[in-house]
Amino acid sequence: MTILNAFRAYREVVTTEDKFGRKDWCRKHFLNERTFIEARDIREQLAMTCKKAGIDPLTSVNDREDAIIRSFGHGLVANSALLQPDGSYKQTIGQVVSCLYLNIGTL
């Protein structure tokens, strides 16, 4: 929900600030403006796809957060991993094991 709220806040900033104001707002909140621009472009593509499929893209779920959170979960599950006892990570879907750990005691 934080991501969605940040996107909504950025959209408000876009309507009130110039280019430098937007960059300053993003820097102040430790956010990357290019990411918001990409998200806006993806949102526009999804809206066009909805219109082609006969779905009203402005239809709301009445601020039911569970539907939004569930859709985020479905989209992000492929990027999740479990920490293994040996310090490596194993993807929750698939069998890829990554050795992305650093044992500071050996440095």
MMTF fields as JSON, N, C-alpha, C and O atoms, coordinates in Angstrom:
{
  "mmtfVersion": "1.0.0",
  "mmtfProducer": "UNKNOWN",
  "numBonds": 427,
  "numAtoms": 428,
  "numGroups": 107,
  "numChains": 1,
  "numModels": 1,
  "chainsPerModel": [1],
  "groupsPerChain": [107],
  "chainIdList": ["A"],
  "bondAtomList": [4, 2, 8, 6, 12, 10, 16, 14, 20, 18, 24, 22, 28, 26, 32, 30, 36, 34, 40, 38, 44, 42, 48, 46, 52, 50, 56, 54, 60, 58, 64, 62, 68, 66, 72, 70, 76, 74, 80, 78, 84, 82, 88, 86, 92, 90, 96, 94, 100, 98, 104, 102, 108, 106, 112, 110, 116, 114, 120, 118, 124, 122, 128, 126, 132, 130, 136, 134, 140, 138, 144, 142, 148, 146, 152, 150, 156, 154, 160, 158, 164, 162, 168, 166, 172, 170, 176, 174, 180, 178, 184, 182, 188, 186, 192, 190, 196, 194, 200, 198, 204, 202, 208, 206, 212, 210, 216, 214, 220, 218, 224, 222, 228, 226, 232, 230, 236, 234, 240, 238, 244, 242, 248, 246, 252, 250, 256, 254, 260, 258, 264, 262, 268, 266, 272, 270, 276, 274, 280, 278, 284, 282, 288, 286, 292, 290, 296, 294, 300, 298, 304, 302, 308, 306, 312, 310, 316, 314, 320, 318, 324, 322, 328, 326, 332, 330, 336, 334, 340, 338, 344, 342, 348, 346, 352, 350, 356, 354, 360, 358, 364, 362, 368, 366, 372, 370, 376, 374, 380, 378, 384, 382, 388, 386, 392, 390, 396, 394, 400, 398, 404, 402, 408, 406, 412, 410, 416, 414, 420, 418, 424, 422],
  "bondOrderList": [1, 1, 1, 1, 1, 1, 1, 1, 1, 1, 1, 1, 1, 1, 1, 1, 1, 1, 1, 1, 1, 1, 1, 1, 1, 1, 1, 1, 1, 1, 1, 1, 1, 1, 1, 1, 1, 1, 1, 1, 1, 1, 1, 1, 1, 1, 1, 1, 1, 1, 1, 1, 1, 1, 1, 1, 1, 1, 1, 1, 1, 1, 1, 1, 1, 1, 1, 1, 1, 1, 1, 1, 1, 1, 1, 1, 1, 1, 1, 1, 1, 1, 1, 1, 1, 1, 1, 1, 1, 1, 1, 1, 1, 1, 1, 1, 1, 1, 1, 1, 1, 1, 1, 1, 1, 1],
  "groupList": [{"groupName": "MET", "atomNameList": ["N", "CA", "C", "O"], "elementList": ["N", "C", "C", "O"], "formalChargeList": [0, 0, 0, 0], "bondAtomList": [1, 0, 2, 1, 3, 2], "bondOrderList": [1, 1, 2], "singleLetterCode": "M", "chemCompType": "L-PEPTIDE LINKING"}, {"groupName": "THR", "atomNameList": ["N", "CA", "C", "O"], "elementList": ["N", "C", "C", "O"], "formalChargeList": [0, 0, 0, 0], "bondAtomList": [1, 0, 2, 1, 3, 2], "bondOrderList": [1, 1, 2], "singleLetterCode": "T", "chemCompType": "L-PEPTIDE LINKING"}, {"groupName": "ILE", "atomNameList": ["N", "CA", "C", "O"], "elementList": ["N", "C", "C", "O"], "formalChargeList": [0, 0, 0, 0], "bondAtomList": [1, 0, 2, 1, 3, 2], "bondOrderList": [1, 1, 2], "singleLetterCode": "I", "chemCompType": "L-PEPTIDE LINKING"}, {"groupName": "LEU", "atomNameList": ["N", "CA", "C", "O"], "elementList": ["N", "C", "C", "O"], "formalChargeList": [0, 0, 0, 0], "bondAtomList": [1, 0, 2, 1, 3, 2], "bondOrderList": [1, 1, 2], "singleLetterCode": "L", "chemCompType": "L-PEPTIDE LINKING"}, {"groupName": "ASN", "atomNameList": ["N", "CA", "C", "O"], "elementList": ["N", "C", "C", "O"], "formalChargeList": [0, 0, 0, 0], "bondAtomList": [1, 0, 2, 1, 3, 2], "bondOrderList": [1, 1, 2], "singleLetterCode": "N", "chemCompType": "L-PEPTIDE LINKING"}, {"groupName": "ALA", "atomNameList": ["N", "CA", "C", "O"], "elementList": ["N", "C", "C", "O"], "formalChargeList": [0, 0, 0, 0], "bondAtomList": [1, 0, 2, 1, 3, 2], "bondOrderList": [1, 1, 2], "singleLetterCode": "A", "chemCompType": "L-PEPTIDE LINKING"}, {"groupName": "PHE", "atomNameList": ["N", "CA", "C", "O"], "elementList": ["N", "C", "C", "O"], "formalChargeList": [0, 0, 0, 0], "bondAtomList": [1, 0, 2, 1, 3, 2], "bondOrderList": [1, 1, 2], "singleLetterCode": "F", "chemCompType": "L-PEPTIDE LINKING"}, {"groupName": "ARG", "atomNameList": ["N", "CA", "C", "O"], "elementList": ["N", "C", "C", "O"], "formalChargeList": [0, 0, 0, 0], "bondAtomList": [1, 0, 2, 1, 3, 2], "bondOrderList": [1, 1, 2], "singleLetterCode": "R", "chemCompType": "L-PEPTIDE LINKING"}, {"groupName": "TYR", "atomNameList": ["N", "CA", "C", "O"], "elementList": ["N", "C", "C", "O"], "formalChargeList": [0, 0, 0, 0], "bondAtomList": [1, 0, 2, 1, 3, 2], "bondOrderList": [1, 1, 2], "singleLetterCode": "Y", "chemCompType": "L-PEPTIDE LINKING"}, {"groupName": "GLU", "atomNameList": ["N", "CA", "C", "O"], "elementList": ["N", "C", "C", "O"], "formalChargeList": [0, 0, 0, 0], "bondAtomList": [1, 0, 2, 1, 3, 2], "bondOrderList": [1, 1, 2], "singleLetterCode": "E", "chemCompType": "L-PEPTIDE LINKING"}, {"groupName": "VAL", "atomNameList": ["N", "CA", "C", "O"], "elementList": ["N", "C", "C", "O"], "formalChargeList": [0, 0, 0, 0], "bondAtomList": [1, 0, 2, 1, 3, 2], "bondOrderList": [1, 1, 2], "singleLetterCode": "V", "chemCompType": "L-PEPTIDE LINKING"}, {"groupName": "ASP", "atomNameList": ["N", "CA", "C", "O"], "elementList": ["N", "C", "C", "O"], "formalChargeList": [0, 0, 0, 0], "bondAtomList": [1, 0, 2, 1, 3, 2], "bondOrderList": [1, 1, 2], "singleLetterCode": "D", "chemCompType": "L-PEPTIDE LINKING"}, {"groupName": "LYS", "atomNameList": ["N", "CA", "C", "O"], "elementList": ["N", "C", "C", "O"], "formalChargeList": [0, 0, 0, 0], "bondAtomList": [1, 0, 2, 1, 3, 2], "bondOrderList": [1, 1, 2], "singleLetterCode": "K", "chemCompType": "L-PEPTIDE LINKING"}, {"groupName": "GLY", "atomNameList": ["N", "CA", "C", "O"], "elementList": ["N", "C", "C", "O"], "formalChargeList": [0, 0, 0, 0], "bondAtomList": [1, 0, 2, 1, 3, 2], "bondOrderList": [1, 1, 2], "singleLetterCode": "G", "chemCompType": "PEPTIDE LINKING"}, {"groupName": "TRP", "atomNameList": ["N", "CA", "C", "O"], "elementList": ["N", "C", "C", "O"], "formalChargeList": [0, 0, 0, 0], "bondAtomList": [1, 0, 2, 1, 3, 2], "bondOrderList": [1, 1, 2], "singleLetterCode": "W", "chemCompType": "L-PEPTIDE LINKING"}, {"groupName": "CYS", "atomNameList": ["N", "CA", "C", "O"], "elementList": ["N", "C", "C", "O"], "formalChargeList": [0, 0, 0, 0], "bondAtomList": [1, 0, 2, 1, 3, 2], "bondOrderList": [1, 1, 2], "singleLetterCode": "C", "chemCompType": "L-PEPTIDE LINKING"}, {"groupName": "HIS", "atomNameList": ["N", "CA", "C", "O"], "elementList": ["N", "C", "C", "O"], "formalChargeList": [0, 0, 0, 0], "bondAtomList": [1, 0, 2, 1, 3, 2], "bondOrderList": [1, 1, 2], "singleLetterCode": "H", "chemCompType": "L-PEPTIDE LINKING"}, {"groupName": "GLN", "atomNameList": ["N", "CA", "C", "O"], "elementList": ["N", "C", "C", "O"], "formalChargeList": [0, 0, 0, 0], "bondAtomList": [1, 0, 2, 1, 3, 2], "bondOrderList": [1, 1, 2], "singleLetterCode": "Q", "chemCompType": "L-PEPTIDE LINKING"}, {"groupName": "PRO", "atomNameList": ["N", "CA", "C", "O"], "elementList": ["N", "C", "C", "O"], "formalChargeList": [0, 0, 0, 0], "bondAtomList": [1, 0, 2, 1, 3, 2], "bondOrderList": [1, 1, 2], "singleLetterCode": "P", "chemCompType": "L-PEPTIDE LINKING"}, {"groupName": "SER", "atomNameList": ["N", "CA", "C", "O"], "elementList": ["N", "C", "C", "O"], "formalChargeList": [0, 0, 0, 0], "bondAtomList": [1, 0, 2, 1, 3, 2], "bondOrderList": [1, 1, 2], "singleLetterCode": "S", "chemCompType": "L-PEPTIDE LINKING"}],
  "groupTypeList": [0, 1, 2, 3, 4, 5, 6, 7, 5, 8, 7, 9, 10, 10, 1, 1, 9, 11, 12, 6, 13, 7, 12, 11, 14, 15, 7, 12, 16, 6, 3, 4, 9, 7, 1, 6, 2, 9, 5, 7, 11, 2, 7, 9, 17, 3, 5, 0, 1, 15, 12, 12, 5, 13, 2, 11, 18, 3, 1, 19, 10, 4, 11, 7, 9, 11, 5, 2, 2, 7, 19, 6, 13, 16, 13, 3, 10, 5, 4, 19, 5, 3, 3, 17, 18, 11, 13, 19, 8, 12, 17, 1, 2, 13, 17, 10, 10, 19, 15, 3, 8, 3, 4, 2, 13, 1, 3],
  "groupIdList": [1, 2, 3, 4, 5, 6, 7, 8, 9, 10, 11, 12, 13, 14, 15, 16, 17, 18, 19, 20, 21, 22, 23, 24, 25, 26, 27, 28, 29, 30, 31, 32, 33, 34, 35, 36, 37, 38, 39, 40, 41, 42, 43, 44, 45, 46, 47, 48, 49, 50, 51, 52, 53, 54, 55, 56, 57, 58, 59, 60, 61, 62, 63, 64, 65, 66, 67, 68, 69, 70, 71, 72, 73, 74, 75, 76, 77, 78, 79, 80, 81, 82, 83, 84, 85, 86, 87, 88, 89, 90, 91, 92, 93, 94, 95, 96, 97, 98, 99, 100, 101, 102, 103, 104, 105, 106, 107],
  "secStructList": [7, 2, 2, 2, 2, 2, 2, 2, 2, 2, 2, 2, 2, 2, 2, 2, 7, 7, 2, 2, 2, 2, 2, 2, 2, 2, 2, 2, 6, 6, 7, 7, 2, 2, 2, 2, 2, 2, 2, 2, 2, 2, 2, 2, 2, 2, 2, 2, 2, 2, 2, 2, 6, 6, 7, 7, 6, 6, 7, 7, 7, 6, 6, 7, 2, 2, 2, 2, 2, 2, 2, 2, 2, 2, 2, 2, 4, 4, 4, 7, 3, 3, 3, 7, 6, 6, 1, 7, 3, 3, 3, 1, 1, 1, 1, 7, 3, 3, 7, 7, 7, 7, 7, 4, 4, 4, 7],
  "xCoordList": [0.828, 0.0, 0.876, 0.461, 2.086, 2.987, 3.349, 3.412, 3.587, 3.928, 2.771, 2.983, 1.568, 0.4, 0.221, -0.081, 0.402, 0.279, 1.358, 1.092, 2.574, 3.659, 3.332, 3.578, 2.781, 2.419, 1.334, 1.401, 0.342, -0.738, -0.192, -0.596, 0.719, 1.32, 2.122, 2.077, 2.855, 3.634, 2.708, 3.014, 1.584, 0.638, 0.139, -0.05, -0.074, -0.491, 0.616, 0.347, 1.859, 2.995, 3.141, 3.47, 2.901, 3.021, 2.069, 2.413, 0.882, -0.108, 0.201, -0.304, 1.019, 1.26, 2.679, 2.901, 3.631, 5.04, 5.582, 5.062, 6.635, 7.342, 8.369, 8.425, 9.177, 10.139, 11.097, 11.364, 11.608, 12.559, 11.887, 12.499, 10.632, 9.881, 9.634, 9.704, 9.339, 9.136, 10.419, 10.41, 11.529, 12.813, 13.184, 13.686, 12.936, 13.233, 12.364, 12.845, 11.074, 10.169, 10.647, 10.662, 11.041, 11.527, 12.808, 12.961, 13.717, 14.976, 14.706, 15.318, 13.794, 13.45, 12.869, 13.085, 12.13, 11.49, 12.256, 11.751, 13.469, 14.328, 13.655, 13.679, 13.053, 12.352, 12.962, 13.553, 12.822, 13.369, 12.254, 11.298, 12.373, 11.316, 11.129, 10.004, 12.207, 12.083, 11.175, 10.458, 11.199, 10.331, 8.865, 8.021, 8.562, 7.18, 6.739, 5.593, 7.632, 7.299, 7.026, 6.085, 7.844, 7.624, 6.303, 5.571, 5.99, 4.722, 3.535, 2.519, 3.666, 2.599, 2.392, 1.258, 3.499, 3.401, 2.747, 1.926, 3.11, 2.505, 1.027, 0.214, 0.67, -0.737, -1.533, -2.657, -0.955, -1.631, -1.808, -2.849, -0.799, -0.902, -2.0, -2.768, -2.074, -3.123, -4.507, -5.454, -4.624, -5.908, -6.337, -7.511, -5.388, -5.712, -6.137, -7.072, -5.451, -5.799, -7.197, -7.969, -7.521, -8.861, -9.925, -10.955, -9.675, -10.653, -10.866, -11.998, -9.781, -9.905, -10.697, -11.387, -10.596, -11.307, -12.716, -13.447, -13.101, -14.445, -14.596, -15.707, -13.492, -13.514, -13.282, -12.385, -14.072, -13.889, -12.676, -12.716, -11.59, -10.385, -10.559, -9.721, -11.619, -11.844, -12.697, -12.964, -13.13, -13.905, -13.031, -11.886, -13.567, -12.811, -13.276, -14.385, -12.413, -12.784, -13.222, -13.223, -13.591, -14.064, -13.038, -13.38, -11.784, -10.683, -10.552, -10.126, -10.913, -10.7, -9.237, -8.817, -8.479, -7.041, -6.69, -5.64, -7.528, -7.188, -7.02, -6.156, -7.822, -7.685, -6.37, -5.715, -5.984, -4.73, -3.544, -2.613, -3.565, -2.465, -2.343, -1.233, -3.467, -3.446, -2.822, -2.046, -3.154, -2.574, -1.078, -0.321, -0.631, 0.811, 1.49, 2.557, 0.881, 1.457, 1.622, 2.652, 0.603, 0.686, 1.798, 2.488, 1.972, 2.993, 4.405, 5.357, 4.551, 5.881, 6.358, 7.51, 5.508, 5.878, 7.086, 7.878, 7.235, 8.377, 9.698, 10.764, 9.636, 10.847, 11.124, 11.953, 10.457, 10.65, 11.58, 11.68, 12.255, 13.187, 13.199, 12.84, 13.618, 13.724, 15.197, 15.996, 15.541, 16.903, 17.117, 16.341, 18.174, 18.498, 19.444, 20.1, 19.526, 20.401, 21.879, 22.611, 22.315, 23.717, 23.974, 25.107, 22.937, 23.092, 22.757, 22.757, 22.47, 22.083, 20.572, 19.863, 20.101, 18.68, 18.172, 18.853, 16.976, 16.345, 15.013, 14.203, 14.792, 13.541, 12.365, 12.456, 11.267, 10.084, 9.418, 8.735, 9.608, 9.103, 10.313, 11.044, 10.532, 11.689, 12.767, 12.56, 13.906, 14.966, 16.268, 17.332, 16.202, 17.407, 17.9, 17.137, 19.191, 19.813, 20.858, 21.709, 20.807, 21.77, 22.641, 22.154, 23.908, 24.844, 25.14, 26.275, 24.142, 24.283, 24.373, 23.573, 25.328, 25.504, 26.958, 27.831, 27.206, 28.563, 28.822, 28.125, 29.815, 30.179, 31.222, 32.397, 30.811, 31.711, 32.823, 33.895, 32.584, 33.61, 34.834, 35.893, 34.73, 35.888, 36.671, 37.712, 36.213, 36.943, 38.146, 38.857],
  "yCoordList": [-1.185, 0.0, 1.253, 2.306, 1.133, 2.281, 2.69, 3.881, 1.718, 2.011, 2.739, 3.719, 2.268, 2.893, 4.314, 5.225, 4.508, 5.848, 6.785, 7.963, 6.277, 7.1, 7.496, 8.634, 6.565, 6.869, 7.933, 8.856, 7.818, 8.811, 10.18, 11.2, 10.204, 11.472, 12.09, 13.305, 11.273, 11.784, 12.378, 13.426, 11.723, 12.258, 13.637, 14.508, 13.847, 15.162, 16.193, 17.336, 15.791, 16.69, 17.09, 18.238, 16.165, 16.449, 17.566, 18.396, 17.595, 18.606, 19.977, 20.982, 20.042, 21.324, 21.861, 23.059, 21.013, 21.43, 21.391, 20.686, 22.163, 22.089, 20.955, 20.222, 20.817, 19.72, 19.712, 18.658, 20.88, 20.951, 20.673, 20.093, 21.084, 20.797, 19.311, 18.783, 18.634, 17.178, 16.463, 15.561, 16.866, 16.238, 16.472, 15.569, 17.677, 17.982, 17.155, 16.666, 16.996, 16.185, 14.743, 14.131, 14.196, 12.813, 12.666, 11.699, 13.613, 13.547, 13.64, 12.929, 14.515, 14.696, 13.422, 13.142, 12.649, 11.422, 10.155, 9.046, 10.32, 9.19, 8.278, 7.055, 8.886, 8.148, 8.458, 9.52, 7.539, 7.694, 8.117, 7.37, 9.304, 9.815, 8.961, 8.809, 8.406, 7.553, 6.362, 5.914, 5.845, 4.724, 5.137, 4.378, 6.342, 6.825, 7.05, 6.768, 7.551, 7.771, 6.436, 6.318, 5.432, 4.096, 3.514, 2.899, 3.698, 3.198, 3.885, 3.248, 5.181, 5.909, 5.352, 5.165, 5.086, 4.533, 3.151, 2.842, 2.332, 0.991, 1.113, 0.362, 2.056, 2.269, 2.665, 2.2, 3.523, 3.926, 2.731, 2.599, 1.863, 0.662, -0.256, -0.816, -0.411, -1.252, -0.672, -1.412, 0.652, 1.302, 1.055, 0.796, 1.135, 0.859, -0.591, -0.875, -1.51, -2.925, -3.169, -3.942, -2.52, -2.651, -2.156, -2.804, -1.012, -0.465, -1.406, -1.595, -2.003, -2.945, -4.182, -4.78, -4.567, -5.749, -5.409, -6.291, -4.134, -3.729, -3.55, -3.628, -3.311, -3.097, -1.624, -1.018, -1.048, 0.358, 0.481, -0.016, 1.136, 1.229, 2.119, 2.097, 2.895, 3.778, 3.142, 3.765, 1.898, 1.183, 0.94, 0.504, 1.219, 1.095, -0.129, -0.627, -0.593, -1.68, -1.099, -1.786, 0.173, 0.865, 0.847, 0.633, 1.074, 1.134, -0.138, -0.09, -1.272, -2.551, -2.919, -3.328, -2.772, -3.003, -4.458, -4.741, -5.392, -6.802, -7.202, -8.021, -6.644, -6.965, -6.426, -7.09, -5.245, -4.644, -5.427, -5.732, -5.749, -6.488, -7.874, -8.349, -8.521, -9.845, -9.766, -10.643, -8.724, -8.602, -8.325, -8.849, -7.517, -7.31, -8.634, -8.942, -9.403, -10.689, -11.636, -12.296, -11.704, -12.572, -12.112, -12.937, -10.816, -10.298, -10.419, -10.54, -10.387, -10.379, -11.737, -11.864, -12.744, -14.045, -14.645, -15.352, -14.376, -14.929, -14.319, -14.875, -13.184, -12.519, -12.789, -12.109, -13.752, -14.035, -15.228, -16.101, -15.249, -16.336, -16.562, -15.684, -17.753, -18.108, -18.23, -18.788, -17.711, -17.832, -19.259, -19.776, -19.895, -21.272, -21.293, -20.289, -22.422, -22.511, -22.216, -21.756, -22.481, -22.228, -20.769, -20.414, -19.92, -18.508, -18.16, -16.981, -19.144, -18.868, -18.642, -18.849, -18.219, -17.998, -18.954, -19.199, -19.494, -20.379, -19.773, -19.406, -19.668, -19.109, -19.934, -21.157, -19.264, -19.984, -20.729, -21.728, -20.255, -20.957, -21.312, -20.424, -22.593, -23.038, -23.573, -23.692, -23.89, -24.513, -23.711, -24.261, -22.44, -21.624, -21.282, -20.805, -21.533, -21.203, -20.134, -20.297, -19.051, -17.964, -17.889, -18.002, -17.701, -17.549, -16.07, -15.634, -15.31, -13.872, -13.515, -12.728, -14.083, -13.744, -13.398, -13.814, -12.64, -12.228, -12.547, -12.056, -13.364, -13.711, -12.705, -12.829, -11.727, -10.66, -11.18, -10.579, -12.277, -12.831, -13.317, -13.461, -13.577, -14.085, -12.975, -13.247, -11.74, -10.641, -10.215, -9.3],
  "zCoordList": [0.0, 0.0, 0.0, -0.484, 0.545, 0.562, -0.86, -1.166, -1.725, -3.118, -3.796, -4.509, -3.577, -4.181, -3.658, -4.429, -2.366, -1.792, -2.314, -2.553, -2.494, -3.043, -4.485, -4.884, -5.265, -6.653, -6.69, -7.502, -5.828, -5.783, -5.375, -5.933, -4.411, -3.983, -5.118, -5.314, -5.868, -6.993, -8.052, -8.621, -8.321, -9.305, -8.883, -9.732, -7.597, -7.112, -7.304, -7.674, -7.053, -7.215, -8.681, -8.977, -9.591, -11.02, -11.428, -12.27, -10.841, -11.228, -10.644, -11.145, -9.595, -8.939, -9.095, -8.917, -9.419, -9.472, -10.889, -11.754, -11.107, -12.374, -12.304, -11.317, -13.354, -13.433, -12.238, -11.661, -11.873, -10.764, -9.423, -8.526, -9.288, -8.074, -7.894, -6.784, -9.023, -8.963, -8.586, -7.748, -9.206, -8.891, -7.426, -6.757, -6.936, -5.542, -4.601, -3.579, -4.945, -4.115, -4.059, -2.991, -5.215, -5.261, -4.442, -3.696, -4.578, -3.837, -2.326, -1.53, -1.958, -0.535, 0.077, 1.256, -0.728, -0.235, -0.626, -0.451, -1.152, -1.524, -2.541, -2.406, -3.558, -4.604, -5.961, -6.153, -6.895, -8.229, -9.18, -9.39, -9.75, -10.616, -11.866, -12.343, -12.4, -13.587, -13.318, -14.212, -12.093, -11.741, -11.803, -12.28, -11.32, -11.386, -12.829, -13.177, -13.661, -15.063, -15.743, -16.528, -15.445, -16.001, -15.506, -16.283, -14.231, -13.675, -14.351, -14.627, -14.614, -15.306, -16.713, -17.153, -17.416, -18.77, -18.759, -19.622, -17.791, -17.669, -17.359, -17.898, -16.493, -16.146, -17.388, -17.579, -18.232, -19.463, -20.405, -21.048, -20.489, -21.319, -20.8, -21.582, -19.476, -18.891, -19.155, -19.421, -19.081, -19.354, -20.797, -21.061, -21.735, -23.136, -23.323, -24.071, -22.644, -22.731, -22.164, -22.73, -21.059, -20.472, -21.44, -21.625, -22.053, -23.0, -24.173, -24.618, -24.683, -25.795, -25.392, -26.218, -24.11, -23.611, -23.136, -22.684, -23.235, -22.826, -21.333, -20.809, -20.637, -19.188, -18.92, -19.507, -18.046, -17.686, -16.764, -15.638, -17.215, -16.38, -15.164, -14.262, -15.119, -13.978, -12.894, -11.867, -13.117, -12.112, -10.895, -11.018, -9.736, -8.496, -7.722, -7.917, -6.852, -5.952, -4.61, -3.588, -4.635, -3.432, -2.303, -1.14, -2.66, -1.687, -0.862, 0.292, -1.445, -0.77, -0.951, -2.033, 0.1, 0.021, -0.214, -0.792, 0.213, 0.064, -1.398, -1.712, -2.292, -3.715, -4.264, -5.068, -3.844, -4.305, -3.766, -4.512, -2.503, -1.888, -2.519, -2.759, -2.785, -3.415, -4.811, -5.191, -5.573, -6.913, -6.839, -7.657, -5.881, -5.686, -5.348, -5.88, -4.477, -4.079, -5.247, -5.382, -6.092, -7.27, -8.206, -8.803, -8.334, -9.234, -8.694, -9.465, -7.376, -6.775, -6.272, -5.856, -6.302, -5.737, -6.446, -5.824, -7.725, -8.462, -8.002, -8.269, -7.314, -6.84, -5.364, -4.76, -4.787, -3.366, -3.173, -4.035, -2.031, -1.721, -0.219, 0.566, 0.157, 1.567, 1.945, 1.194, 3.099, 3.604, 4.08, 4.883, 3.583, 3.931, 5.136, 5.414, 5.858, 7.029, 6.727, 7.604, 5.489, 5.151, 4.753, 4.431, 4.771, 4.447, 3.019, 2.665, 2.181, 0.804, 0.75, 1.735, -0.405, -0.614, -1.681, -2.677, -1.476, -2.445, -2.846, -1.995, -4.167, -4.65, -4.14, -4.035, -3.827, -3.365, -4.514, -4.289, -5.745, -6.915, -7.759, -8.197, -7.991, -8.751, -7.82, -6.613, -8.392, -7.61, -7.641, -7.358, -7.974, -8.056, -6.661, -5.821, -6.418, -5.139, -5.396, -6.271, -4.651, -4.803, -3.571, -2.446, -3.78, -2.67, -2.486, -2.674, -2.125, -1.957, -0.482, 0.025, 0.188, 1.589, 1.806, 1.045, 2.84, 3.167, 4.612, 5.5, 4.852, 6.215, 6.667, 6.321, 7.423, 7.855, 8.747, 8.814, 9.425, 10.322, 9.58, 10.19, 8.276, 7.524, 6.852, 6.255, 6.926, 6.289, 7.065, 6.649]
}
